[in-house]
Amino acid sequence: MRNDQQGITEDQWRQAKLVWDHHLMRHELRPVDVAIGLGSHDLGVATHSAELYRSGLFPTLVFSGGNSPTTANVFPRGEAVHYREHAIGLGVPAEAILLEPNAGNTGQNITLSREVLAAAGITPTSVLLVSKPYMERRSFATARKLWPEVEILCASEPLEFDDYLKSIGDEKLVLDMLVGDLQRVIEYPKLGFAIEQEVPEDVHAAYEFLVRDGFTSRLVNP
């Protein structure tokens, strides 16, 4: 049985795991023109971006992100700034990193990073988005809508669900995020923010279960 000291029951974990698995795109990685590390509360994005750079998958890395309610205290100078410093500390040359410090949402991550790349004289045909594991599908759907001429691949730290929960240290926050991201996957195509993504019936049922159980802090207009 799971330890539910943080209020996460066995049933909640099981439903959240369905949602977690759906968010993963499981793309087979190959060399691309550039990578974009999408800012968030999770420094693992910067860590994995650095690992992928050192493996030779891309020559240029953009870190994108300003602040949000979940990151202002963790990264007071902005997500992208802290990501860049972390990646340099892991051996990525400063000259290989471009900074986009203003984005406040995923759409802005894409459009503003594209502008930063254009200003640097870079027009990529293939882009690797590095994100939190449960943000892969939403970032893919957003980029395909806003940057359709570019081939999009997605990557995240290769962590099992339990390991990710431990790495963040706040199970409720992670489940709230899982639910919020799936809501956006479902609703944003209707608003023109992303391409449509099929959501299997069991995943949609898991989402509704978690909403009923109160994992709603990251919902848009709950």
NUVEX-996844 format. One line per field, with one value per residue: z, y, x of N, C-alpha, C in turn; residue in three letters. Coordinates in steps of 0.2 Angstrom, whole numbers, plus 5000, padded with zeros to 4 digits. Layout:
N
n.w = (Z / ...)
n.v = (Y / ...)
n.u = (X / ...)
ca.w = (Z / ...)
ca.v = (Y / ...)
ca.u = (X / ...)
c.w = (Z / ...)
c.v = (Y / ...)
c.u = (X / ...)
resn = (ALA / ...)
***
This chain:
222
n.w = (5000 / 4997 / 5005 / 5012 / 5017 / 5012 / 5008 / 4996 / 4989 / 4986 / 4975 / 4969 / 4965 / 4956 / 4946 / 4943 / 4937 / 4925 / 4918 / 4918 / 4910 / 4898 / 4895 / 4891 / 4876 / 4871 / 4860 / 4848 / 4850 / 4840 / 4831 / 4831 / 4825 / 4835 / 4852 / 4864 / 4881 / 4891 / 4903 / 4920 / 4937 / 4939 / 4940 / 4934 / 4921 / 4915 / 4919 / 4911 / 4899 / 4898 / 4898 / 4886 / 4877 / 4879 / 4874 / 4861 / 4853 / 4848 / 4843 / 4848 / 4862 / 4868 / 4883 / 4890 / 4898 / 4910 / 4925 / 4936 / 4946 / 4953 / 4952 / 4956 / 4969 / 4969 / 4958 / 4958 / 4949 / 4937 / 4927 / 4915 / 4917 / 4928 / 4924 / 4914 / 4921 / 4928 / 4919 / 4913 / 4924 / 4923 / 4912 / 4899 / 4886 / 4888 / 4877 / 4869 / 4873 / 4872 / 4878 / 4883 / 4892 / 4896 / 4893 / 4898 / 4897 / 4888 / 4875 / 4873 / 4876 / 4864 / 4853 / 4857 / 4859 / 4846 / 4840 / 4847 / 4842 / 4828 / 4829 / 4832 / 4820 / 4816 / 4809 / 4812 / 4806 / 4813 / 4829 / 4846 / 4860 / 4877 / 4892 / 4908 / 4912 / 4911 / 4903 / 4890 / 4880 / 4879 / 4876 / 4864 / 4856 / 4856 / 4850 / 4837 / 4832 / 4833 / 4826 / 4813 / 4802 / 4807 / 4812 / 4826 / 4841 / 4857 / 4873 / 4890 / 4907 / 4910 / 4920 / 4931 / 4937 / 4951 / 4955 / 4950 / 4958 / 4970 / 4967 / 4966 / 4978 / 4982 / 4981 / 4979 / 4972 / 4960 / 4955 / 4954 / 4943 / 4933 / 4931 / 4927 / 4915 / 4907 / 4905 / 4898 / 4886 / 4882 / 4880 / 4874 / 4860 / 4855 / 4857 / 4848 / 4852 / 4851 / 4843 / 4840 / 4851 / 4853 / 4867 / 4876 / 4882 / 4895 / 4901 / 4901 / 4910 / 4921 / 4923 / 4926 / 4938 / 4946 / 4946 / 4953 / 4965 / 4969 / 4964 / 4958 / 4957 / 4947 / 4936 / 4922 / 4924 / 4934)
n.v = (4994 / 5012 / 5026 / 5037 / 5050 / 5062 / 5064 / 5057 / 5044 / 5026 / 5024 / 5036 / 5038 / 5028 / 5032 / 5044 / 5039 / 5034 / 5046 / 5052 / 5043 / 5045 / 5058 / 5057 / 5057 / 5049 / 5050 / 5045 / 5050 / 5060 / 5069 / 5086 / 5103 / 5114 / 5115 / 5118 / 5122 / 5121 / 5133 / 5130 / 5125 / 5115 / 5110 / 5099 / 5099 / 5108 / 5101 / 5089 / 5094 / 5099 / 5087 / 5081 / 5090 / 5088 / 5075 / 5077 / 5080 / 5092 / 5109 / 5121 / 5129 / 5134 / 5143 / 5145 / 5156 / 5166 / 5170 / 5161 / 5158 / 5146 / 5147 / 5158 / 5160 / 5150 / 5152 / 5166 / 5176 / 5172 / 5159 / 5154 / 5161 / 5155 / 5141 / 5142 / 5146 / 5134 / 5124 / 5128 / 5126 / 5113 / 5110 / 5115 / 5125 / 5143 / 5151 / 5142 / 5144 / 5152 / 5165 / 5167 / 5176 / 5180 / 5173 / 5168 / 5158 / 5142 / 5144 / 5156 / 5152 / 5145 / 5155 / 5166 / 5161 / 5157 / 5169 / 5174 / 5165 / 5168 / 5181 / 5178 / 5173 / 5161 / 5148 / 5136 / 5119 / 5108 / 5104 / 5101 / 5099 / 5101 / 5097 / 5096 / 5079 / 5077 / 5087 / 5085 / 5081 / 5092 / 5103 / 5098 / 5098 / 5112 / 5118 / 5112 / 5118 / 5132 / 5133 / 5126 / 5122 / 5117 / 5102 / 5094 / 5087 / 5078 / 5078 / 5073 / 5071 / 5055 / 5048 / 5037 / 5037 / 5037 / 5040 / 5053 / 5059 / 5059 / 5066 / 5079 / 5081 / 5085 / 5078 / 5082 / 5094 / 5089 / 5080 / 5090 / 5097 / 5087 / 5085 / 5098 / 5100 / 5091 / 5095 / 5106 / 5100 / 5095 / 5106 / 5117 / 5116 / 5119 / 5133 / 5137 / 5136 / 5125 / 5109 / 5096 / 5082 / 5065 / 5058 / 5044 / 5034 / 5029 / 5037 / 5049 / 5046 / 5044 / 5057 / 5064 / 5058 / 5062 / 5076 / 5076 / 5072 / 5083 / 5089 / 5102 / 5114 / 5119 / 5120 / 5129 / 5141 / 5133)
n.u = (5004 / 5002 / 5010 / 5000 / 5002 / 5003 / 4990 / 4987 / 4979 / 4978 / 4969 / 4969 / 4982 / 4983 / 4974 / 4980 / 4992 / 4987 / 4984 / 4997 / 5004 / 4998 / 5001 / 5015 / 5024 / 5033 / 5043 / 5055 / 5072 / 5082 / 5096 / 5093 / 5089 / 5088 / 5085 / 5072 / 5071 / 5058 / 5052 / 5048 / 5043 / 5051 / 5067 / 5073 / 5071 / 5080 / 5092 / 5090 / 5090 / 5103 / 5110 / 5106 / 5111 / 5125 / 5125 / 5125 / 5114 / 5110 / 5115 / 5112 / 5103 / 5089 / 5083 / 5067 / 5056 / 5048 / 5041 / 5029 / 5015 / 5019 / 5032 / 5038 / 5044 / 5053 / 5062 / 5067 / 5073 / 5068 / 5063 / 5070 / 5082 / 5087 / 5088 / 5097 / 5109 / 5110 / 5112 / 5124 / 5132 / 5132 / 5140 / 5137 / 5141 / 5141 / 5139 / 5132 / 5119 / 5103 / 5093 / 5077 / 5067 / 5054 / 5042 / 5026 / 5017 / 5014 / 5011 / 5018 / 5031 / 5034 / 5032 / 5039 / 5052 / 5055 / 5056 / 5067 / 5077 / 5076 / 5081 / 5094 / 5098 / 5094 / 5085 / 5076 / 5072 / 5069 / 5064 / 5067 / 5058 / 5060 / 5053 / 5044 / 5039 / 5025 / 5020 / 5023 / 5014 / 5005 / 5014 / 5018 / 5006 / 5004 / 5015 / 5014 / 5003 / 5006 / 5018 / 5019 / 5026 / 5038 / 5047 / 5042 / 5049 / 5048 / 5054 / 5058 / 5064 / 5069 / 5060 / 5051 / 5034 / 5032 / 5045 / 5046 / 5037 / 5043 / 5054 / 5049 / 5042 / 5030 / 5016 / 5002 / 5003 / 5009 / 4999 / 4988 / 4994 / 4995 / 4982 / 4978 / 4985 / 4980 / 4967 / 4969 / 4975 / 4963 / 4954 / 4960 / 4962 / 4949 / 4949 / 4959 / 4972 / 4980 / 4983 / 4971 / 4971 / 4969 / 4960 / 4960 / 4946 / 4948 / 4958 / 4951 / 4941 / 4949 / 4954 / 4942 / 4939 / 4949 / 4947 / 4935 / 4939 / 4946 / 4958 / 4961 / 4967 / 4975 / 4967 / 4959 / 4947 / 4939)
ca.w = (5000 / 4997 / 5010 / 5009 / 5022 / 5009 / 5005 / 4990 / 4991 / 4981 / 4969 / 4966 / 4962 / 4950 / 4941 / 4940 / 4933 / 4918 / 4915 / 4917 / 4904 / 4892 / 4893 / 4888 / 4869 / 4869 / 4854 / 4848 / 4849 / 4835 / 4831 / 4828 / 4824 / 4841 / 4858 / 4869 / 4887 / 4893 / 4910 / 4925 / 4944 / 4939 / 4938 / 4930 / 4914 / 4914 / 4920 / 4906 / 4893 / 4898 / 4896 / 4879 / 4873 / 4879 / 4870 / 4854 / 4849 / 4845 / 4844 / 4851 / 4867 / 4871 / 4889 / 4889 / 4904 / 4915 / 4931 / 4937 / 4954 / 4956 / 4951 / 4958 / 4975 / 4968 / 4953 / 4958 / 4944 / 4931 / 4926 / 4910 / 4920 / 4933 / 4920 / 4910 / 4926 / 4930 / 4913 / 4912 / 4929 / 4921 / 4907 / 4893 / 4885 / 4888 / 4870 / 4866 / 4876 / 4870 / 4884 / 4882 / 4899 / 4897 / 4892 / 4904 / 4896 / 4883 / 4868 / 4873 / 4876 / 4857 / 4849 / 4859 / 4857 / 4839 / 4839 / 4849 / 4837 / 4822 / 4830 / 4831 / 4813 / 4816 / 4806 / 4812 / 4803 / 4818 / 4836 / 4852 / 4866 / 4883 / 4897 / 4913 / 4909 / 4910 / 4899 / 4883 / 4875 / 4878 / 4872 / 4857 / 4853 / 4856 / 4845 / 4831 / 4830 / 4832 / 4822 / 4810 / 4797 / 4810 / 4815 / 4833 / 4845 / 4864 / 4878 / 4897 / 4911 / 4910 / 4927 / 4933 / 4940 / 4958 / 4956 / 4949 / 4964 / 4975 / 4965 / 4967 / 4985 / 4984 / 4977 / 4977 / 4967 / 4954 / 4953 / 4951 / 4937 / 4928 / 4929 / 4923 / 4908 / 4903 / 4904 / 4892 / 4880 / 4879 / 4879 / 4870 / 4853 / 4854 / 4857 / 4843 / 4855 / 4850 / 4838 / 4843 / 4853 / 4855 / 4874 / 4877 / 4887 / 4902 / 4903 / 4902 / 4916 / 4926 / 4924 / 4929 / 4945 / 4950 / 4947 / 4958 / 4971 / 4972 / 4961 / 4953 / 4958 / 4941 / 4931 / 4920 / 4925 / 4936)
ca.v = (5000 / 5018 / 5030 / 5043 / 5055 / 5069 / 5064 / 5054 / 5037 / 5021 / 5025 / 5043 / 5036 / 5023 / 5036 / 5049 / 5036 / 5034 / 5052 / 5053 / 5039 / 5048 / 5064 / 5056 / 5056 / 5043 / 5051 / 5042 / 5056 / 5060 / 5076 / 5092 / 5110 / 5117 / 5113 / 5123 / 5120 / 5125 / 5134 / 5128 / 5124 / 5108 / 5111 / 5093 / 5101 / 5111 / 5095 / 5084 / 5098 / 5099 / 5080 / 5080 / 5094 / 5084 / 5069 / 5079 / 5080 / 5099 / 5114 / 5127 / 5127 / 5140 / 5142 / 5150 / 5156 / 5171 / 5167 / 5160 / 5158 / 5141 / 5147 / 5165 / 5159 / 5145 / 5155 / 5173 / 5179 / 5170 / 5152 / 5154 / 5163 / 5150 / 5136 / 5144 / 5145 / 5127 / 5121 / 5130 / 5122 / 5106 / 5109 / 5117 / 5132 / 5149 / 5153 / 5138 / 5145 / 5158 / 5166 / 5170 / 5177 / 5183 / 5169 / 5167 / 5152 / 5138 / 5147 / 5161 / 5149 / 5144 / 5161 / 5170 / 5157 / 5157 / 5176 / 5174 / 5161 / 5172 / 5187 / 5175 / 5171 / 5153 / 5146 / 5128 / 5115 / 5103 / 5107 / 5097 / 5103 / 5098 / 5099 / 5091 / 5073 / 5077 / 5093 / 5083 / 5081 / 5099 / 5107 / 5096 / 5101 / 5119 / 5119 / 5110 / 5123 / 5138 / 5132 / 5120 / 5121 / 5114 / 5096 / 5094 / 5081 / 5080 / 5074 / 5074 / 5067 / 5048 / 5046 / 5033 / 5041 / 5037 / 5044 / 5060 / 5062 / 5060 / 5072 / 5086 / 5082 / 5087 / 5074 / 5085 / 5098 / 5085 / 5078 / 5096 / 5099 / 5082 / 5087 / 5105 / 5100 / 5087 / 5100 / 5111 / 5096 / 5094 / 5112 / 5122 / 5116 / 5123 / 5140 / 5139 / 5137 / 5119 / 5105 / 5091 / 5076 / 5060 / 5056 / 5038 / 5034 / 5027 / 5043 / 5054 / 5045 / 5046 / 5065 / 5066 / 5055 / 5067 / 5082 / 5075 / 5072 / 5090 / 5091 / 5107 / 5121 / 5121 / 5121 / 5135 / 5142 / 5126)
ca.u = (5000 / 5005 / 5010 / 4996 / 5003 / 5002 / 4983 / 4986 / 4977 / 4980 / 4965 / 4971 / 4988 / 4982 / 4971 / 4985 / 4997 / 4984 / 4985 / 5004 / 5006 / 4995 / 5005 / 5021 / 5024 / 5038 / 5047 / 5062 / 5075 / 5087 / 5098 / 5088 / 5093 / 5089 / 5081 / 5069 / 5069 / 5052 / 5052 / 5043 / 5045 / 5055 / 5074 / 5075 / 5071 / 5087 / 5097 / 5090 / 5092 / 5111 / 5112 / 5104 / 5116 / 5131 / 5125 / 5126 / 5108 / 5108 / 5120 / 5109 / 5098 / 5085 / 5079 / 5062 / 5051 / 5048 / 5038 / 5022 / 5013 / 5022 / 5040 / 5041 / 5048 / 5059 / 5066 / 5065 / 5075 / 5065 / 5064 / 5075 / 5089 / 5090 / 5089 / 5103 / 5114 / 5111 / 5115 / 5131 / 5136 / 5133 / 5145 / 5134 / 5144 / 5136 / 5138 / 5127 / 5112 / 5100 / 5089 / 5070 / 5065 / 5048 / 5036 / 5021 / 5013 / 5017 / 5011 / 5023 / 5037 / 5035 / 5032 / 5045 / 5058 / 5055 / 5058 / 5074 / 5081 / 5076 / 5086 / 5101 / 5099 / 5093 / 5078 / 5076 / 5067 / 5067 / 5065 / 5066 / 5055 / 5062 / 5048 / 5042 / 5036 / 5017 / 5019 / 5025 / 5008 / 5002 / 5019 / 5018 / 5000 / 5004 / 5020 / 5011 / 4998 / 5009 / 5024 / 5017 / 5031 / 5044 / 5046 / 5043 / 5050 / 5047 / 5058 / 5058 / 5068 / 5066 / 5058 / 5045 / 5029 / 5034 / 5052 / 5045 / 5033 / 5048 / 5059 / 5046 / 5041 / 5023 / 5011 / 4996 / 5005 / 5010 / 4992 / 4985 / 4997 / 4993 / 4975 / 4977 / 4988 / 4975 / 4961 / 4972 / 4975 / 4956 / 4950 / 4964 / 4960 / 4943 / 4951 / 4964 / 4979 / 4984 / 4980 / 4967 / 4974 / 4964 / 4961 / 4957 / 4941 / 4950 / 4961 / 4946 / 4938 / 4954 / 4954 / 4936 / 4939 / 4954 / 4943 / 4930 / 4943 / 4948 / 4964 / 4958 / 4970 / 4978 / 4962 / 4957 / 4940 / 4937)
c.w = (5000 / 5003 / 5008 / 5014 / 5019 / 5006 / 4999 / 4991 / 4985 / 4975 / 4966 / 4962 / 4956 / 4944 / 4938 / 4936 / 4926 / 4915 / 4914 / 4911 / 4898 / 4890 / 4890 / 4880 / 4867 / 4862 / 4854 / 4846 / 4843 / 4834 / 4828 / 4828 / 4831 / 4846 / 4862 / 4875 / 4890 / 4901 / 4914 / 4932 / 4944 / 4936 / 4934 / 4923 / 4911 / 4914 / 4913 / 4899 / 4892 / 4896 / 4889 / 4875 / 4873 / 4875 / 4862 / 4850 / 4846 / 4847 / 4848 / 4856 / 4869 / 4878 / 4889 / 4896 / 4908 / 4922 / 4931 / 4944 / 4957 / 4955 / 4954 / 4964 / 4974 / 4963 / 4953 / 4953 / 4937 / 4930 / 4921 / 4913 / 4924 / 4929 / 4917 / 4915 / 4928 / 4925 / 4912 / 4918 / 4927 / 4914 / 4900 / 4892 / 4885 / 4881 / 4866 / 4868 / 4874 / 4876 / 4881 / 4889 / 4901 / 4896 / 4899 / 4903 / 4890 / 4876 / 4867 / 4873 / 4868 / 4853 / 4851 / 4858 / 4850 / 4837 / 4841 / 4844 / 4830 / 4823 / 4830 / 4824 / 4812 / 4814 / 4806 / 4808 / 4808 / 4825 / 4841 / 4858 / 4872 / 4889 / 4903 / 4909 / 4907 / 4906 / 4892 / 4878 / 4874 / 4874 / 4865 / 4853 / 4851 / 4850 / 4838 / 4828 / 4829 / 4827 / 4817 / 4804 / 4800 / 4812 / 4822 / 4837 / 4852 / 4868 / 4885 / 4901 / 4911 / 4917 / 4927 / 4937 / 4948 / 4959 / 4955 / 4955 / 4969 / 4974 / 4967 / 4974 / 4987 / 4979 / 4975 / 4972 / 4960 / 4951 / 4950 / 4944 / 4932 / 4926 / 4925 / 4916 / 4904 / 4901 / 4898 / 4886 / 4877 / 4877 / 4874 / 4863 / 4851 / 4854 / 4852 / 4846 / 4853 / 4845 / 4843 / 4845 / 4855 / 4863 / 4875 / 4883 / 4894 / 4905 / 4905 / 4908 / 4922 / 4928 / 4928 / 4937 / 4949 / 4951 / 4953 / 4965 / 4973 / 4969 / 4956 / 4953 / 4952 / 4935 / 4929 / 4920 / 4928 / 4938)
c.v = (5006 / 5022 / 5036 / 5049 / 5062 / 5069 / 5061 / 5046 / 5033 / 5022 / 5031 / 5042 / 5033 / 5028 / 5041 / 5046 / 5035 / 5040 / 5054 / 5049 / 5042 / 5054 / 5063 / 5054 / 5050 / 5044 / 5048 / 5048 / 5055 / 5067 / 5080 / 5098 / 5114 / 5113 / 5119 / 5120 / 5124 / 5126 / 5132 / 5128 / 5118 / 5110 / 5105 / 5095 / 5104 / 5105 / 5091 / 5088 / 5098 / 5092 / 5078 / 5084 / 5090 / 5078 / 5071 / 5080 / 5087 / 5104 / 5120 / 5125 / 5134 / 5138 / 5147 / 5150 / 5162 / 5168 / 5166 / 5159 / 5152 / 5141 / 5153 / 5164 / 5155 / 5148 / 5162 / 5178 / 5177 / 5163 / 5151 / 5156 / 5158 / 5143 / 5136 / 5143 / 5138 / 5123 / 5122 / 5127 / 5115 / 5105 / 5112 / 5124 / 5137 / 5151 / 5148 / 5139 / 5152 / 5159 / 5169 / 5170 / 5180 / 5179 / 5167 / 5161 / 5148 / 5141 / 5153 / 5158 / 5147 / 5150 / 5165 / 5167 / 5157 / 5164 / 5177 / 5170 / 5165 / 5178 / 5185 / 5172 / 5164 / 5152 / 5139 / 5125 / 5109 / 5106 / 5102 / 5101 / 5098 / 5101 / 5094 / 5085 / 5074 / 5083 / 5091 / 5084 / 5088 / 5103 / 5105 / 5099 / 5108 / 5121 / 5117 / 5115 / 5130 / 5139 / 5126 / 5118 / 5117 / 5107 / 5096 / 5087 / 5083 / 5075 / 5077 / 5070 / 5060 / 5045 / 5042 / 5038 / 5042 / 5041 / 5051 / 5063 / 5063 / 5066 / 5079 / 5087 / 5084 / 5084 / 5078 / 5090 / 5095 / 5083 / 5084 / 5098 / 5094 / 5084 / 5093 / 5104 / 5096 / 5091 / 5104 / 5107 / 5095 / 5100 / 5117 / 5122 / 5119 / 5131 / 5142 / 5139 / 5131 / 5114 / 5100 / 5085 / 5071 / 5058 / 5050 / 5039 / 5033 / 5033 / 5048 / 5053 / 5046 / 5053 / 5067 / 5064 / 5060 / 5074 / 5082 / 5075 / 5078 / 5092 / 5096 / 5113 / 5123 / 5121 / 5128 / 5136 / 5135 / 5127)
c.u = (5004 / 5005 / 5005 / 4996 / 5001 / 4995 / 4982 / 4985 / 4979 / 4976 / 4967 / 4978 / 4987 / 4978 / 4976 / 4990 / 4994 / 4985 / 4992 / 5006 / 5004 / 4999 / 5012 / 5020 / 5028 / 5041 / 5053 / 5067 / 5081 / 5090 / 5093 / 5092 / 5094 / 5084 / 5078 / 5068 / 5064 / 5052 / 5046 / 5046 / 5050 / 5062 / 5077 / 5075 / 5077 / 5092 / 5096 / 5092 / 5100 / 5113 / 5111 / 5109 / 5122 / 5131 / 5125 / 5120 / 5106 / 5114 / 5118 / 5103 / 5095 / 5082 / 5073 / 5057 / 5053 / 5046 / 5031 / 5021 / 5017 / 5030 / 5043 / 5046 / 5054 / 5064 / 5065 / 5067 / 5073 / 5067 / 5070 / 5082 / 5092 / 5092 / 5096 / 5109 / 5115 / 5114 / 5122 / 5135 / 5136 / 5137 / 5143 / 5138 / 5139 / 5135 / 5133 / 5120 / 5110 / 5094 / 5082 / 5067 / 5058 / 5041 / 5032 / 5017 / 5016 / 5017 / 5017 / 5030 / 5039 / 5036 / 5038 / 5052 / 5060 / 5058 / 5066 / 5079 / 5081 / 5081 / 5093 / 5103 / 5098 / 5086 / 5078 / 5071 / 5065 / 5069 / 5063 / 5064 / 5057 / 5057 / 5048 / 5038 / 5029 / 5016 / 5021 / 5020 / 5006 / 5007 / 5019 / 5012 / 5001 / 5009 / 5017 / 5006 / 5001 / 5015 / 5024 / 5022 / 5038 / 5042 / 5047 / 5044 / 5050 / 5052 / 5057 / 5063 / 5065 / 5065 / 5052 / 5041 / 5031 / 5040 / 5051 / 5042 / 5038 / 5053 / 5056 / 5044 / 5034 / 5018 / 5005 / 4997 / 5005 / 5003 / 4988 / 4988 / 4995 / 4986 / 4974 / 4980 / 4983 / 4969 / 4963 / 4972 / 4968 / 4953 / 4954 / 4963 / 4954 / 4944 / 4956 / 4971 / 4983 / 4980 / 4976 / 4972 / 4969 / 4965 / 4957 / 4951 / 4943 / 4954 / 4956 / 4943 / 4942 / 4954 / 4948 / 4936 / 4944 / 4951 / 4938 / 4933 / 4947 / 4955 / 4963 / 4962 / 4973 / 4973 / 4961 / 4950 / 4937 / 4929)
resn = (MET / ARG / ASN / ASP / GLN / GLN / GLY / ILE / THR / GLU / ASP / GLN / TRP / ARG / GLN / ALA / LYS / LEU / VAL / TRP / ASP / HIS / HIS / LEU / MET / ARG / HIS / GLU / LEU / ARG / PRO / VAL / ASP / VAL / ALA / ILE / GLY / LEU / GLY / SER / HIS / ASP / LEU / GLY / VAL / ALA / THR / HIS / SER / ALA / GLU / LEU / TYR / ARG / SER / GLY / LEU / PHE / PRO / THR / LEU / VAL / PHE / SER / GLY / GLY / ASN / SER / PRO / THR / THR / ALA / ASN / VAL / PHE / PRO / ARG / GLY / GLU / ALA / VAL / HIS / TYR / ARG / GLU / HIS / ALA / ILE / GLY / LEU / GLY / VAL / PRO / ALA / GLU / ALA / ILE / LEU / LEU / GLU / PRO / ASN / ALA / GLY / ASN / THR / GLY / GLN / ASN / ILE / THR / LEU / SER / ARG / GLU / VAL / LEU / ALA / ALA / ALA / GLY / ILE / THR / PRO / THR / SER / VAL / LEU / LEU / VAL / SER / LYS / PRO / TYR / MET / GLU / ARG / ARG / SER / PHE / ALA / THR / ALA / ARG / LYS / LEU / TRP / PRO / GLU / VAL / GLU / ILE / LEU / CYS / ALA / SER / GLU / PRO / LEU / GLU / PHE / ASP / ASP / TYR / LEU / LYS / SER / ILE / GLY / ASP / GLU / LYS / LEU / VAL / LEU / ASP / MET / LEU / VAL / GLY / ASP / LEU / GLN / ARG / VAL / ILE / GLU / TYR / PRO / LYS / LEU / GLY / PHE / ALA / ILE / GLU / GLN / GLU / VAL / PRO / GLU / ASP / VAL / HIS / ALA / ALA / TYR / GLU / PHE / LEU / VAL / ARG / ASP / GLY / PHE / THR / SER / ARG / LEU / VAL / ASN / PRO)
***
